[in-house]
Amino acid sequence: MRKARGTSQERKWQTINYSRSLFVLSLVLVFMNVNLALGATASVTYTVTSLGANPDGKTDSTKSFLSAWAKACVSAKPAVIYVPVGRFLLRKSVFNGPCKNSAITFQIAGTLVSPSDYWVIGNAGNWLFFEHVNGVTISGGILDGQGTGLWDCKTSGKGCPKGATTLGFSNSNNIVMNEVSSLNSQMFHIVINGCHNVKMLGIRVSASGNSPNTDGIHVQMSTSVTILNSKTATGDDCVSIGPGTSNLWIENVACGPGHGISIGSLGKEQEEVGVQNVTVKTVTFTGTQNGVRIKSWGRPSTGFARNILFQHAVMVNVKNPVVIDQNYCPDEKHCPGQESGVQISDIMYQDIHGTSATEVAVKFDCMSKYPCNKITLEDVKLTYKNQAAEASCSHAGGTAEGTVQPTSCL
């Protein structure tokens, strides 16, 4: 995996090599789809309406979907679960493995709808949940979480359920999501937890900028996750990256509204694995609270964040374009007076430009006990009201290369 430091020529070739790898990956996915089409006669298709599902958006179709899954799971042939045009109401649906079949495709032409009464799944944790599966593809479709009622409840301060994640994968491998849209999730839209080799292409996330705790894509305890050509508009992080994430590649993503792309919060637990080998490139942030952010709780922890590359980012009126915050302490509970134990190092910001909505566009707020180190700024140009923005550093060390504006405080 690339390191966050090195000469410009080395980084150039590293970028070229990664681009080639992504091109090869794209070709592999194309050939996989072609082979699936050519081999359709060798696969078996289970259409949910043939198993009793009703596309009226009112009739509970949960049993029909689970029946289709049970058949596909034990099939000796590659299986397609086909969801035709229409709206299909589903309660909490758990698609359990392991399966005999490691080639199951959900081909969704219609819309899956959660109950409008948020209490029905509000404490379920997840709405659509895949666990211990291998080789599952979700292609197309809209997942409508109908979360607006719960958002209003939370805003009012009344007693409300926590809410449910729209689509979750846990302890699963070789997952592909292609052209999937998540609309108005109660909480997180998509969660990848404890998974390996996950490809997400053309994901669309849509929710109000005021929707609470509606992270677009959350990745934790997972390796080799790729997010490409996607757009997230939501009320929390567009992409959030939790402990135990490694070898994550994010490219060509549009973010806004939302809280940006965030590594963290890290260090919530004292014993915690870290985040490493993360690439975020070719991202546009529009009107977001943050751009590229690393944050950790202000309390002891064994966590870390290292070997991170933020490259080719465009900021459009972003409140905090570049930020490291090691003093995260919401509501001043369980952390005042303590220092973050999360060690942050080998972070590169390369070709970051655009406009800041605040005067301080680059802020590294680190701790004296474990200062941030080996930070590199290269070709950074951020302005505030058509003038040079400012930078703020606390216990942060590193270097600046090329044109850096605001003037580096490292």
N, C-alpha and C positions, 0 to 999 in steps of 0.2 A: 504494500500500500504506500502511496506517496507520503513524503514527509512535508511538514508545513514550511520547511526552510530549504535553502539551496540557491544556486545561481538562477538568474532569469532564464538562461538557456536550458538549464535542467528542468525548470518548471514548464517551459514551453514544450519540451519533448514529453514530459509527463502528461501534460494536457492533451497533446496529440495522441499519445498511446491510449489514454482513457477514452478519447473520442472514437478511436478505432474500435476499442472494446465495445462501446455502446452501439456502434454501427453493426458490429458482428452480432451483438445481442438482438438488435432489431431484425436482422436477417433471419436469425434463428427463430424468433417469434413468428415472422412471416411464414417461414417454411413449416412451422408447427401448425399454423392455421390452414395452410394449403393442404398439408397432409391430413388434417382433420376433415377437411372438405372432401378430399379424394377418397378418404377411407370411411365416409359416412355410412356406406353399406355394411361396414364391419362393426359399426357401433349400434347401440340401442338407444332409443329416445323415449322418454317418459313425459308426456304432456300433462301438466297439472290439471287442466280442465277435464281430461279424460278420467282423472282420478277423483273428480268431484269438486274441484275448485271453481268458484263463481267469480267472474270478473266485474261484479257490480259495485265493488268497493264497500259493501255493507255486510255481506255474508262471510262468516269466519271460515277461511280456507286453510287454516293451520294444519289440520290433519292430512289434507291432500298433499301439501308440500312435504310434510314429514314422511308420508307414504312413498312419494316419489324418491326421496332421499334414501329410504330404507332399501328400495329396489335397486337404485343405482349403486349403493354401497356394497352390495353383495354380488353385483353383476361381474361375470367373467370377461365382459367386453367393455371397451370405453363407453361411457354413458353420458347422454345429454338430458338434462332436466329442462324442458322447454316451457317458458312462461309467455303465453301469447299476449296480444294487445288487450288492455283492460286494466282495471284497478282491483287488486287482490288484497283483502284485509287479512292481516296476520297478527296473532298475539305473539308472545315470546316464543321463538323457534330455535331450538338447539339441534344442530347438525353434528352428531357425534361420530367419531371414528375410534379406533382405526378401521379402515374399510379394506375389503378384499380388492377393491378397484382403486387404482391410483391415477385414474383419468376420468374425472367427473367435471362436466361443464354445466353451469347454470347459464342458459341462454335466455336472456330476459328482454322481451319486446315491450312489455307493459310496465306497470308501476306497482310496487309493493307498498301497502299503506298500513301504518300502525294504528291502533285504536285512538279515536279522538279524545276519549277520556284518559287523561294522562295517569290516573291512578291505576289503570289496568296493568301497565308495564313499568310504572314509575319507580318501583323499588326492585325491579327484576335485574338491574345491573346492565343487561344487554337485551336488545330486541332480536336481532339476527346474529346467531353465535355459532362459530365453527370451532371445534376442539378436537385435537389429535387427528387431524386429517392430512393427507398427502396428495398433491397433484390435483388440487381443485382450482378451476377457473370460473370466474364470474364475468360474464360478457354482457355489456349493455344494461339498460333498465334504469328506472328511477326508484330510489328508496325514500319514501316520504315519511319522516318521523313525526309529523304533525305536532311539533313541539311548542308552537306559539302559546298555547294555553298554559303550559308549565312555565314558560318564561315570564308570562304575566303574573302568575302566582308567586314566583320567586321575587319579582320586583315589588309586589305588594307587601311582602314580609309575612304573609300568611303561612300556616303550616303546609308544607308541600313535600312530595316525595323528592328524592335526590335526582331522579331521571335515569334514563337508559341510553347507553351507547347504541347507535343505529346498527353498525356492522362490526363485529369483533372476530378476530382470529387468535387462538391461543394454542401454543405447543403444536404448531403445524409447520409443514415444509412444502416447498415448491408450489407456491400460491401465485396465481396471476389474476389481476383485476384490470379489465380493459373497458374504457368508456362507461364507467359506472358513475351515476349522479346521486348525491345524497342531499336531500332537501329538508331543512327545518328539523334537524335532529334535536331530541330532548337535551342530550348532553353531547359527548364527543361523537363525531360523525363516523370515523373509522379508527379502530385500534388494532395494532399489531403487537402482540405480547408473546414473547418466548418462541419466536418463529425463525425459520432460516430459509433464505432464498425466496424472497417475495418481490414480485414485479408489479408495479402499479403504473398504468399508462392511461392518459386522458381522463383522469378523475376530475369530477366537477362537484364542488361543495358550495352550497348556497344557504345562507341564513342571515338574519338581520345583524347589523353591526352592534346592536344592543343585546343580542342573545347571550345569556350567561353560560360560561363553561362549555362552549360548543366548539372545542378544538376541531380543526378540519381533519388532520391525520396525526395520530399519535403513535410513536414507535418506542418500544422499550424492551429490554432483555432479548433483543433480536439481532441477527447478523445477516449481512448481504441483502439489504433491502434497497430497492431502486424505485424512485418516484420521478416520472418523466411527463412532460407535456400536460401539466394539470393546472387547474384554476381553483382557488379557494377564496370564498368571500364569506366571512363568518364573524362571530362576536368575540372570539378568543384567538389563540395561536392558529395561524394557518397550518403550520406543521410544528408539532412539539416533540422533542427528543428526550426520552427519559433514560434513567440508569441502565447500564448493561447493553447499550446500543453500540455496535461496531460495524465498520464497512458499510456505511450508509451513503448513498449517492442520490442527490436531489438536483434535477436539472430542468430548465425551461418551465418555471412555475410562475404564475401571476398570483399575487397576494394582495387582497384589499377588498372590503374593510377587514380588519382583524388586528391581532397583536404581533404579527410578523412571524419569523421563523426562530424558534427558541430552543436552545439546548438547556434543559432544566425545566422545573426546579430540581437541582441536584442537592444532595446532602440532607435530605429530609430525615433519613435514617442514619444512625451512627455507623453501622456496618453496611456499606453500600459499594457496589461495583461501579466502575466509571464508564465514560463515553470516549470512544477513540475512532480515528480514521473516518471522518465525516467530510464529505464534499458537498457544498451548496453553491451552484453556479447558474448563471443566466436566469436571474430572478428579478422581477419587477414588483416593487412595493408601492402601492398607491394609497395615500391617506391613512396609513396604518399607525398604530401606537408605537411600534418598534420596527426596526428593519431586521438586522441579524443580531441576535442576543444570546448571551450565555449568563445564566443566573443560578445562584446557589444560596441555600439557606445560611443564615449567619449563626451556625452552630457546628460543633465538632462532627467530623465524618471522615470516612476512609475513601470517599469518592474522588474522581478526577475527570478532567476534560482535556484531551490532548490530540495533537495531529488533526487540526481542524482547518479546512480551507473554505473561505468565503470569496467567491470570484465572480466578476462580471455582474454586479448588482446595480440596479437603477432604483434610486429613491425619489419618489414624487410626493413632496409635502409630508414627509415622515417625521413624527415627533422625536423619536430617538433612533437615528439611522444605524449607529454602531454603538453597542453597549455591552459591557461586562459588569454584572452586579453580583458581588459576593455578600451583600448585606440584605438579602431578601428576608423579610420578616413580616408577613401579613398580619395586620391587626396587633402587631407588637406582642405576639404571644409565643412562648416557648423558645425565644431566642434573644431577647434584649441583653446587651452586655457580653455576648459571646462572639467568637470569631469562626468564620467558615473554615472547615478543614478540607474543603474541596480544592485540590491543586490544579490550576489552570496553566497550560504551557503549550508551546508550539502552535500558535494560532496565527494564521495568515489572512490578511484582508487585501485582496488584489483587484484593482480596477473596480472601485466602488465610487459611484458618482451620482449627482442629483441634488435635490433640495431638501433641506431640513425645515420642519415647522417650528423648531426652537433654536435658540442661539448656540447651545452646546450640541454639536452633531456627533461628536466622538467622546464617549465617556467610559473610562476604565476605573471602576470603583472596586478595588481589591483590598485584601486584608494584609496587615503587617506580618502576621505569623506565617502565612502561606501566600506570599505575593504572586501576582500573575507574572510570568516570565516567558521570554522567547516569543514575544508578539512582533509581527512584522506588518507594517503598513507599506503598500506599494501602489503607486498611481491611484491615490484617493483624492477626489475633488467633490467637496460638499459645500453648498452655499446656503446662506440664510438671508432672505429678503435681498437677493441679488448682491450680497456681500459675502466675504469669507466667513464661514462659521467658526466656532471655537471648539477646542478640545480640552478635556479635563482628565487628569490622571491621579490616581492614588495607589501607591504601592504596585506599580506596573512598570515592567522593563522590556525593552526590545529595540528594534531598529526601524528606520524609515528609509524607503528607497524610491527613486523616481520623484514625480511630483506628488506632494502630499499637502492637501489643504482641507481642513485647517492645519496649521503648523503642528507637527507632532509634539506631544508632551511626554513621550516615552523617555 
